[in-house]
Amino acid sequence: MASSEIAEHLKGLEGYARTCHESDTIPNLEEVFAYIKCLRQAYGLITENDFGFDSKLWVILKKIADSVDGVLFVCDSLVDTKDLVIFGPLGSDE
């Protein structure tokens, strides 16, 4: 993603977090906002291949994210490289 597009992209991520919070409270919402504001890079991957959280592709994506102190946005959830769901439906107890 071009650096000129990142700020607007991150505003969208903040808006998505706010929407998630409205339907399923994010206890540390302000911390999530502060974290999002610290992000400086965004990478995207479009694939038609299905992949699970134990697949080679997931392992590679986590290694890339880890190398830049990043996180992954997958399945409408923000996930760190240790598989901790920061927010989103993957963290739901349902």
C-alpha positions in Angstrom: 0.0 0.0 0.0 1.3 3.4 -0.9 2.4 5.5 2.2 -0.1 8.2 1.2 -3.0 5.8 1.6 -2.0 4.3 5.0 -3.6 7.1 7.2 -7.0 6.7 5.5 -6.7 2.9 5.7 -6.0 3.0 9.4 -8.9 5.4 10.0 -11.0 2.7 8.4 -9.6 0.1 10.7 -10.4 2.4 13.7 -13.9 2.7 12.4 -14.2 -1.0 12.1 -13.0 -1.5 15.7 -15.6 1.1 16.8 -18.3 -0.9 14.9 -17.2 -4.1 16.5 -17.2 -2.4 19.9 -20.8 -1.4 19.4 -22.0 -5.0 19.0 -19.4 -6.8 21.2 -17.7 -4.6 23.8 -13.9 -4.3 23.4 -12.8 -3.7 27.0 -9.5 -2.1 26.0 -10.9 -0.1 23.0 -8.7 3.0 23.7 -5.6 0.8 23.8 -6.6 -0.7 20.4 -7.0 2.8 19.0 -3.6 3.8 20.3 -2.1 0.7 18.8 -3.7 1.3 15.4 -2.3 4.9 15.5 1.2 3.5 15.9 1.0 1.3 12.7 3.1 2.7 9.9 2.9 0.0 7.2 0.1 -2.1 5.6 0.5 -5.1 3.4 -2.3 -7.0 1.6 -2.7 -10.5 0.2 -5.5 -11.6 -2.0 -5.7 -15.3 -2.5 -8.3 -17.7 -3.8 -6.7 -20.5 -1.9 -8.3 -21.6 1.4 -5.9 -21.6 4.2 -6.2 -22.5 7.9 -4.3 -21.4 10.9 -2.1 -24.4 10.7 -1.2 -24.0 7.0 2.2 -23.1 5.6 0.7 -19.8 4.3 -0.4 -18.7 7.8 3.0 -19.5 9.2 4.7 -17.4 6.5 2.3 -14.5 7.0 3.0 -14.6 10.8 6.7 -14.6 10.1 6.4 -11.6 7.9 4.3 -9.7 10.4 6.6 -10.7 13.2 9.7 -9.4 11.3 8.1 -5.9 11.2 6.5 -6.0 14.6 3.1 -6.2 12.9 -0.3 -7.8 13.2 -2.6 -9.6 10.8 -6.1 -8.7 9.9 -7.9 -11.9 9.0 -11.4 -13.2 9.3 -12.5 -9.7 10.3 -10.2 -9.8 13.3 -6.9 -8.2 14.3 -4.5 -11.0 15.4 -0.9 -10.7 16.7 1.9 -13.1 15.7 1.3 -15.2 18.9 -2.3 -15.8 17.8 -3.8 -13.4 20.3 -7.0 -11.9 18.9 -6.8 -8.2 19.7 -10.4 -7.7 18.6 -12.9 -9.2 16.2 -15.0 -12.3 15.9 -12.1 -14.8 16.1 -11.9 -13.7 19.8 -15.6 -14.3 20.4 -16.5 -17.0 23.0 -19.5 -18.1 20.9 
